[in-house]
């Protein structure tokens, strides 16, 4: 009976974490669209205020991770959710740049609290035999939440109600965060082993830096490329490129393939090993970036998919499908090398690397985007290739982690 209840509790925790990351990313995505229109400031000032969020998240992630290893995962997660709820609501009451800057920086701290504990709880709840698949589901919820959030944000700024009162959008977003926090209080389980571990005296903590180092080049490159992707909407607009309907369908199909691939390759990594699938995925993304950059825009924008260009579209789809194996394998790898005692500290690196990579990617993407859309993809390939070589070399000199 206890085993059955434990399984039900574990499944409930996993489903909550998927729902939580999906809802919170909807909020973050919509705020990203709304924020520049809400503040009475120039682009440079808005950019500085927006940058405070990832900076604060990166700085606070490691302390939060250590606290998660010594404190309750659930309590810390709930604290983070309600903190970001209150801070988001506060922004709706002011447009003063100094006040918003302080609030937005604190939101980065609360985001680190929620993100680090989410990944730690997911690592606690899953096993090595299914952790990759579990992280694949987390990756799908994360990315799809952002996509829906961007759509919701774009819809909100075009509604007459919100055009006159953009502060309502922050209160709506705060409601989403608050609802997620309430669900956490009711349905989120605290892993029993973590509670017992907190009472133990740790004689010697296992160092994780040496085991993370081999995957770090590909991991950082991936987040930099993700940061560059955020510049694509603006670059498309500046270049006056209008994709065809078939091209948009193709992009939607790529998104679906990526989601399916996250689950499939996460599951395969449970059987064959994390780093092998990570390198395979990195080569897939390298091929996609290079081929897409080389053929864009002539083939992509103007040739219908049903023409002789079909083989190129098929190859792009296969390569992008392979690329979906990077994120779930890295997340599972990081969760495992920390072990139960240091899983929070290890997963804190997720927020650190993501924040730093996104910041670098925004800068690089903004620079190369001035030369055309294709250069965002070609620059991404140029960043990823040496990263694959570096990770492959380091992995070849060590045994596969247990």
RAPENOR-V444393 format. One line per field, one symbol per residue. phi: phi as a letter, one per 30 degrees, with the letter a starting at -180 (. if undefined). psi: psi as a letter, one per 30 degrees, with the letter a starting at -180 (. if undefined). burial: 1 if it has 16 or more other C-alpha atoms within 10 Angstrom, else 0. A space follows every 50 residues. Layout:
BEGIN
phi=???
psi=???
burial=???
END
This chain:
BEGIN
phi=.ddddddddddddddddddddddddddddddeddedddddaddddddddd ddddddddddddeddddddcbdddddddedddddddddddddcacddddd dddddddddddddddddddddddddccddbdddddddddddddddddddd dddddddcddedddbdddddddddddddddddddddcdcceddddddddd cddbdddcedddedcdedddedddddddddddeddddddhdbdddddddd dddddddddddeddddddddccjddddddedddddeddddddddddcedd dccdddcddeeddddeddddddddddddddddedddddiddbddddddde ddddddddddddddddddddckddddddddddddedddddddddddcbdd dd
psi=eeeeeeeeeeeeeeeeeeeeeeeefeeeeeeeeeeffekilleeeeeeee feefeeeeefeeeeeeefffakeeeeeeeeefefeeeeeeeffkgkeeee eeeeeeeeeeeeeeeeeeeeeeeeellffgeeeeeeeeeeeeeeeeeeee eeeeeeffkeefefiffeeeeeeeeeeeeeeeeeeefkkkkeeeeeeffl jjekkkkfeeffeefeeeeeeeeeeeeefffeeeeeeefhkjkleeeeee eeeeeeeeeeeeeeeeeeffefkeeeeeeeeeeeeeeeeeeeeefkfeee efklfgaffeeeeeeeeeeeeefffeeeeeeeeeeeffleegeeeefffe eeeeeeeeeeeeeeeeeffffleffeeeeeefeeefeeeeeeeeefgllk k.
burial=00000000110011111111111111111111111101100000010011 11111111111101111111111111111111111111111100000001 10111111111111111111111111010111111111111111111111 01110110000000011111101111111110010001111001000000 00000001001101111111111111111011001000000000011001 00011011111111111111001111111111111111111110011011 10101000000110011111111111111111111111111111111111 11111111111111110110011111111111111011011100100000 00
END
